[in-house]
């Protein structure tokens, strides 16, 4: 803690304060410069704003079934397909619960690529590039790490803990939580899950007396999918974004073959479900299968 490097960083807050003061002064100057009182400028500004308000609303295109079934083959059509299916990708993260309490002001001084803004949130934000990940260190001992893959999040957590121990913190990891839900989406029709279970009894689990969904195991991967009769799907236990997209591309043709002809397809609003209903089941799978490790 008394190395020359650390002593040089002690002057960082004064530099930040001076820069902040200069930036605030510059912001006030910009506000004065770009807030003219000239009548013609004000009129032109109002005309531009009225034109922006009158712009037509662009309705998203409905993709063809052929394009949906080959979702990731044409990048130009991908945005429309993801919007049509309401695909939401979840970040890969891990949450470390430690036995230590952190001095956030001190960490902001000694950690490289760190930011601490107590007026916004009580956490030090740290950026690392090998692997690429973003971390948040909280005063009560929790450390949150988000990355592009599950393994990168774990490695980022391990690296930051090594740095904190080097700085003199005697932390011990009590629990490590890894996210289970990787993506969610909805197809715009109801599904015949009983038929799917009878066709694939080895890869599926379906018991309506226990749960309203069918669990499908994707062979050759760690991925599982919870499929609801309303067309709502939750992708679980993928290791990176590529595997998540592979799972979605794999299950879509199967879902289109399971379209239930006995259901009233005119009530398509039921396929998207209620947001509380979705969050309820996402939290259920996160708690049941978050790969929690006790250390």
Secondary structure, 3 states (H helix, E strand, C coil): CCCHHHHHHCCHHHHHHHHHHHHHHHHHHHHHHCCCCCHHHHHHHHHHHHHHHCCCCCCCCCCCHHHHHCCCCCHHHHHHHHHHCCCEECCEEEEEEECCCCCHHHHHHHCCCEEECCCCCCEEEEEEECCEEEEEEECCCEEEEEECEHHHHHHHHHHHHHHHHHCCCCCCEEEEEECCEEEEEECCCCECHHHHHHHCCCCEEECCCCCCEEEEECCCCCCEEEEECCCEEEEECCCEHHHHHHHHHHHHHHHHHCECCCCCCCCCHHHHCCHHHHHHHHHHHHHHCCCCEEC
